[in-house]
Amino acid sequence: MSESKLIRLGTFDAERSWRPSGLATLPAVRSPGGDRVAAAMDELLAVLCGPDDLLITGSALPDSFIGVLAGAGIALRYRQAPPAGTDDDGHLTVEQRLLHAAPGDLAGYGLAPYAVLPETGSLIRACGLRTELPGVDVVCRVSSKTWSNALVRTMGLRGAGTVARSVPELLTQVEQLGTATAVIKDPYGVAGRGTMAVSSPRMLRTVTRVLQRQADQGAAVELLVQPHYDRAADFSAQIHVTEDGEIRWHGIRLMENEAFSYAGSRPVPAALQQRLAQAGYRELITGVGTALASEGYHGPVCVDSMLLRDGALVPVLEINPRVSMGLISLALERRLAGPGTTARLSVRTLRLPEPSTVSRVFGRLTAVLEERGGLLQAGRTGLLPLTVNTLRPPRGRLYYAVVARSLEEDRLLDETMAEALDMVGRQPTEVSHAP
């Protein structure tokens, strides 16, 4: 994208907009406050902003948050999306809110959204933005795991599953796997939602009962069935497909996952880099980008991959045609890490005392980090909180960067964060550690 100044915004739950209506859903337990957290994750886009860019967020950013970012070398121009003035305000995307009251001073900006949504095209026209993005129909098609699974089969890669389009087909395909555990995926699931590891006949009966009930009411069944892989490492490749079909390589990040949910990204160890180079991984991912371009897609792409314990490579597990946590993690590395240091992105889920406000929680957190010498300053090592409105009681989530010179310093910084969060609320229930 060649525009000199960009608007950055986004809805991190884009897959919900891409998912066709009428599809049966897998049984799931929703995380309390999960929607509120997802709505505030657009704050992570600050690390992608250049000096002339404008970040538009769904929630107001406290001055303290902007100051902490500036102290680490991330100067930010931002504004909050205007309220739509409707009863549905809390459920509207930033794009939809801007459409309700299109600002008149954005003409001439380019647009770099987290993902292309159904309303993105209308927003471009309403605000006079200078951007060519793929059609949402293209994005919806290539974001489906059904599409990526077909591509895996066409390329002859390991990791292809089968697509079940009825409950009887699902039962047959799980049985034919012949493995102790089967993984069933919604074609538009993301970040732990819409993925189930089925390890017993009883669990399978529960899943099929829920699905059959929906099918009896007219819902369509479309699910990807895969074996449960004995994975040694999860990682992702970040590329950009240009409008003329050129594939630009950004890099690879090792992913930390907990029960299919994202828990962090960090640099890839040298041994894994060498293994991937020997396997021609970059060339395989370039082939994925070429296939996306042939479908009419252009823009950011994240390809999830894994290395199995037997040494086998599954190069294409999922394809995400959007900005990703891996791309954000790479941006952190390039902006915050200096000679002899590395940067990683980490996540902690925590319970917070009530009543409280995000400003109070964030202020207390950064004060404790500063007192302990752990708050990141430009050119140094330390910890940098990257979100603020995700810290809403009673259950919040903190996304933060860890910049360290060594694994030992990384470990000590993580201990500092744990102690700080313990003082703010109570010990987090989910922790992401460097190895």
N, C-alpha and C positions, 0 to 999 in steps of 0.2 A: 504494500500500500504506500503510495507516494505522497499523500497529503502531508503538508508541513505541520498541521495542527489537527489533533484528533479529539473527538469526544469518546470517552471510554465509559461504558455502563454495562450492566448485564444482569441477567436472571440466572442464578446458578442452578436452578431447578428446571432447566430448559427442556429436559426429556419429558416432563409432564405436558408441555405444550406440543411436543412432537407426537405424542402417543395418540393413535387414532381412538376415537370414541367407540365404544362397543366391544372392546377387547376384555376378555376375562382377566381378572387379577389374581395373583397368588396371595395366599393368606399372609398377613404381616402384622407385626406389632409396631405401631408408630411411636417414634421417640417423642417424649413430651417436649414441646417447644421447638421441635425440629424445623417446622416451617418458618418460625421467627428467625432461627439461626441462618437458614438458607437465604432468607430475604436480606440479611445483613452481610452476607459473604461478598457482596460487590465491593466492599471496602478493600479486599485483597487486590483489586485491580490498580490500586495506587502505585504498586511497584512496577507496573507496566507503563506508567505515564511519563512522557517526556516533559521538558520545561514549558512547552507551549500547549500541552494537552489540557483538557478539562474533564475531570471525573464527575459524573452525576450519579449520586447515590440515592437510595430509597429513604435512608434515615439521616438525620443531622449528625455531623461529626463534631464532637467537642473540640474546643481550641487546644485542650491538653493533648489530644490524639494527634492533631496536625503538628503540634510542637514537637512531640516525640519523634514523629517521622522526619521532620526537618532536622532534628538533632543528629539523626543517623544519615543524613545526606539525601533524603527524599523530600524535595520541595513539592508541594501539591497545590494545584488550583482545583477548587471543587465547588459544587453547589448541590443543594438537595432538590430532588424532583418535586415539582409543585403538587399539592394535593389535588385530587380530581373532584373533591367535593361531593362524593357519593357515599352511600352506605357500604359500598364494596371496596373502599380505599385500601383497606388492609390486605386485600387479596389481589390488587392490581399490580402488574409489573411496573418497573420504572418507565419502560417504553409506553405502556398504556397511560400512565399518568401524564407523561409529556404530550401525548396525543390529545388529552383532554384540555390542555392549556399550553399549546406549542409556543415556546419562547421565540421571540422575534430576533434575537441576537446570535443565533447559532448558524445562520446561513454562511456557507463557505467552509465550514468545518468538514473534515472527514469523519467517518463513524467506524469505530473498532469495537463492536459489541462482544460480549462474552460468547454469545451464540445468536444465530439468526432465528427470530421468532416469527409467528404469523403476522404480528403487527410491525415488524421492523421496516418493511417496505413502505408502509404508510407513514411511519415516522420520518424516514428519509425525505419523502416528498413534502410533508407538512413543515419541516424545519429547513428545507432548502439545503440539505447536506450533499457534499460532493463525494459520493461513495457508490461503487458498484459491488453489490453482494450477490451471492447465489440465491436463487428462489427458494422459498421455504419448503416447497415440495421436494426439491432436490435434497435439501438438508435432512428432511424427515426420512427420505428413502435410504440415504447412505448411513444414517445414524442407527438404523435398525440392526440388531444382532442377526436377524435373518439374512440381511444383505451381506454383512461381513462374513457370515458363515459360508454363504455361497461363494464369496471371493476366495476364502481359504481353500475350498474344494477346487475351484478353478485353478488356483496357483499350485495345487498339490502339496499344501503345507500340512504339518502335523497340527492337530487341535480341532479339526472339524467335528461338529456335533450333528445332531439330527433335529429337524423341526417337526414338532407335533402339532397337528391342527384339529385334534379332537381328544377327548379324555381317553377313549380306548387306544388311540395312537400313543399317547403319553405313557400309558401302562405298558404297552408292548415295547416301546423304546427303552424305558428304564430297565425292564427285565432283560432285554437283549444286550445291555451294556455288560452285564455279568460282573459288575464291580460292587464292592460293599456299599459305596456311597455314590449317588448320582447327583449332579448339580442341574437344577432346573432354573432357567432364566427367562424373565419377561424380556421381550425384544427391545423394550425401551427402559429397562431398569438401570439404575445408576447408584454408585456409592453405597452398596449394601442393601438398597431397596430393590425388590424385584428379583432377588436371587435366593434360592433355597438349596441347602445340602440335605438330601433325603437319604437317611441311613438305616431305615427300618421299614418293614411292610406297614406297620401301624402309621408311621408318618406319611407314607405314600397314600394310604387310604384317606387320611385326613385331607391331604392336598387335593386328591381327585374328587372327594365329596364336595369340597368348596367350589372347585371348578365346574363340576357337573351341575350344581345348583344354579350357577350363573349361565351355563350353556342352555339349561332348560328354559331360562328366561330370555334367550335370544342372543347372548353374548358369544362372540367368536373366540375360539381357542387358538392361540399361536404362542408356542413356547419352545425355547432352545434347550435341548437335552445334551449334556456333556458328562464325561466321567469326572470324578473328583481327582484332580492331579496331585501327585506328591511333589509339591513345589519346593524348590530350593531358594528361588529369588523371583520377586515380581519387579518389573521395570517397565518403563514406557519411553517411546521415541516421540520427539516433538518435531514436526515439520510444518512448512507452510506451502500450500499449493497456490501458485500465482494464477492470474486470469489467463495467461497464455500457456498454462500447463507446466511451467517450470517447478521443480521440487526443491525447495530451500530447506536445508537441514539445520535444526537448532541444537539438538543434542539428546542425550539419554539421561534419565533419572531413575535411581532405584526407589521403589515404592515400599512403604511400610503399610501393611493392611492388617486389620483386626476383624476376623469374621466377615470378610468381603467388604468391610468399610475402610475408607481411607484414613491413614494415621500419620502420614508424613512422606516427604521426598528428600533424597540426599544424593550426593555424587555417587557415581558408579565406581566400584573398586577396580583397580587396574586388571586384576585377573579376569573379571567378568568382561571388561572392555576387550581384552585379548580374545576371549572365547567368542564373543559376538563378531569381532573382525574376521576370525577364522571361518565362521559360519556364513559370512556374507550378509550379515543382518542389515546393514545400511542399504545394500542393494535391494533386499527384499522389501524394506519399508518404502524405498523409492518406487518400487512396483505398485505398492498400495496407493501411493500418491498419484501415480499415473492412472490407476483405475478410477480413483475419485475424480480426477480431472475429466476423464472420458464420460463420466456421469453428469458433468456440468458443475461440479463443486470446485470452489476455490476459497482459500482461507486457512485458518489454523487447524491442525489435526494432531490428535494424540492417539497413538497406537499402543494399547496395553499388551504386554508380552510376559512370558515367564520362562525360567530355566528349571527343569525338573531335577530331582535328586539323582536320577540315573544318567544325567548329563544331556538329555534331549532338550531341544529348544522348541518352544511353542511361540513362534514369532508374532502371530496375530491372534490375540484372544478377543479383543474388542477394538472397535474404531470409534473415536469420539471426534466428530467434525465441529470443533469449537475450541475455545481457550480451555486449558486444563490446569490442574494443580501442578503438574510437572512443568508446564511452561512458566508458571508463576515462580516455581522453585528455581528454574534456570535464571530467571530475571533477578531473583534475589542474589544468586551466586555472582552474577555479573555486576550488580550494583553495590553489593555490600562486602564481598570478599576481596581481600587484597593479596599481595604476595605472601605465600606461606599460610594462607588461611582458606577455609572452606565455609560455605553457608548451606544450611538445610532448612526446610520448612517442617514444622512440627505442629501437632494438635493435641490439646488436652480437653476433655469434657469434665466439667466440675459442677458441683452444687453450690449455690450462692445463697447467702442469708436474705431473708425478706423482713421488712421492706428495704429496698435499696434501689439505686439508679445505676445505669451504666457508667455515668460520669464519676460517681462515687467509687464504684468498683475499680474502674480503670485508674483513677487517681491514686487510690490506695495501692494498687498493684505496682504502678510505676514508681511510686515513692519508696516502696520496699525494695524494689530492684535497684533503684538508685542508691539507697542507703547501703546496700550490700555490694555495690560496685559492679552490678550485673547488667545495668541498662546500656544498650548499645549506643555508642557515639561514633560519628563518622570516622572511618579510618582505623577503628579499634575492633576488638572482639567483644562479644556480649550477646544479650537477648533483646529482641525487638518485637513487641506486640504489634500485630498487623491488622487486628480488628478490634472494635470497641462495642458495637451494638450487638455482637454475638454474646455478650456477657450479661444477658438478662436473666434475673432470678426467675424461678428457682433453679433452673438447670441451664447453664451456659456452655459455650465452647470457645476456647482461646486458640487462635492461629498465631504462631509466632516464628520468628527466624532465630536460628542459633548460628552465630559466627564464631569459629574457634580455630586455634592453631593445631590442635591435636585431639585425638579421641579422649584423652584424659581431661583436657579443658572442656570438651563438649560434655563429658559426664558431670563435671563439677558445675557447669552452667545449668544443666538439667536439674541438678539437686537444688540450685539456687531458685529456679523457677518453681519447683515443688514446694519449697519452704515459703516462697512468696504467696503462692496460691493457698497454701494452708492457712496463712495469716489472713488472707482476704475472705476466704469462705471456709472450706474444709478440703481435705485431701481429694484430688481428682479421682474419678472412678475409672478413667482410661488414660493411660500414659504411653507416649511414644518415646522410645529411647534410641539413641544411636547404638550400633553394635559394639 
